[in-house]
Amino acid sequence: MVAAVKVGQPAPPFTLRLIRGGNKVSLDELRGNVIVLNFWATWCAPCRKELPTLDRYYELRKDAGLRVYAVATEDSLPVYQLKKLFDVMHIDPVRSIKGPYDVVGNAVPTNIIIDRNGVVRYAKAAALDLDRLNELLVPLLNEKVK
């Protein structure tokens, strides 16, 4: 399914249904922000290390226009069992995503990064550490909307 998401191409439309409040947010509503869609699983050790890093990074850079969404894969624990985790996270946990987005190569964590102009700039199955987050996101956060 992720074949529709190609680096260097406009991001396909999506709608996220958030766990907190059940609100929905679309790609169109997020235009002008740098977006990270993080697909993770509760059983994935690299995911459990990456998620707190993403959360801290988001907390520090959200004022610069960064938006991070954590999409738990279907083989993770049920939402009600993740409530304690979501209560301490700053990034928005996602209940469902509507659109042609999924993990890359059936591997988690998968991160998809969309720039301020709605172009996919990164789509890989690999955990991001602080250095890689800075390398990928700082240039995008410094870009202006065209």
N, C-alpha and C positions, 0 to 999 in steps of 0.2 A: 504493500500500500504506500510506502514512503517514496516510491519511484516518482510520484507527482511533485515531491519536494526536491528541487535541484539547486545546488549552490550556484549563485550568480543569476538566478531567475527570480521573477516576482513570486512571493510566497502565495500559495493557494489560500483562498478564504478559509477561515475556521471560526468556530464558536466554542468557547470554553464555558462549561457549567462549573462554577466554583463550589467548593464544599461549604465554606463559610457563607451563610446567608442564601445559598442557592442561586446567587446572581449569575447572569450570563455576560460574557464579554466577547467581542468579536475583533478580528484583525483590523477592520476598519476603525473601530473605536480606539485602538492602540496605536494607530499611525502617528508617527512623530516620536515614538519611543523605541528604544532598543529592547527587543524581546528575546528571552531565553525560555524555550520549552524544554524542560528536563523530564525525561521519561525514566522512571526508577522503579525498583521493586524492593519490598521489605526484606527479602531473602538475599539481596545482592550486597556483599561486603563493600565493594568500591562505592556503591550508591550511598551506603550509610556513612561513609567518610566524606563523600562529596557534598551531600545535602547540607550539613552544617556550614561548610565553606561557602556554598552558594547563598545560603541564608544570610550569613554575615556580610558577604560582598553586596548583596542586594540592599541590606540595611544601610551600608555606607554610600552606595551609589544611586539609590532610588531618586534622590533629588536631581540627579543629572539626567533623568529620563530612562532609567533601567527598570524593566518589568520582568520578573521571573515567576514562572508557573511550574509547579511540581505535579506531574501527571503520573500517578501510581498505576502500574500495569495491572491487568486483570488477575494475575496470579499472586498479587500481594494480599495482605490481610484486609478484611473488610474495613470500610471507613470508620465504623464505630470503634474498632480496636485501635485505630490510629489517632483518636481524638487527643490524647495527651501530647503526642508529637505535634499535631497541628496547632494546639493551644500555645506552644512556645515558638512556633515558626513565624517569621515575618512574611516570607513569600507565600503566595496564594496556592493552596492545594486545590487540585482540579478533580472533580468527580467524573467528568467525561469531556471528551473533545470530539467535536463534529467537524470533519474535514479529512483530507487525505494525509494525515499525520500518524506516524507509528514509529516504533523502534527501528533502528537501522540494523539490518542483518540479524534480526531476532536477538539482539544483545542490549543489555542495560549496563550502565546508564547510557542513554542516547541523549544528546543535546542538539537542539536546532536553534540557531541564532538568526534573528531577522533584524535588519537595520532599520533606521528611522524612516526610510523610504519604502519599506515593505519588500526588500530584496533579501533572499536567503543568503547568508554569508558563511554559514557553517552548519554542517549536518553530519555528525559522526557518532559512532558508539565508542565512547571513551570517557573516563572520568576526568573532570577538569580540576586542576589544583589552582592555587592562588596565582602562580606565575602565568599559567595558561589563560586564566580568566583575564588577567591584565593585558596579556598579549592580544587576545581576541576582542575584548570589550572596550578598552580605553580608546583605541582609534575610532570605533563606532560611536562611542559616547561623545567624542569631540567633533563628529561630523554634524553638519547642519541638514535640515530637511530641504530637499530640492523641490 
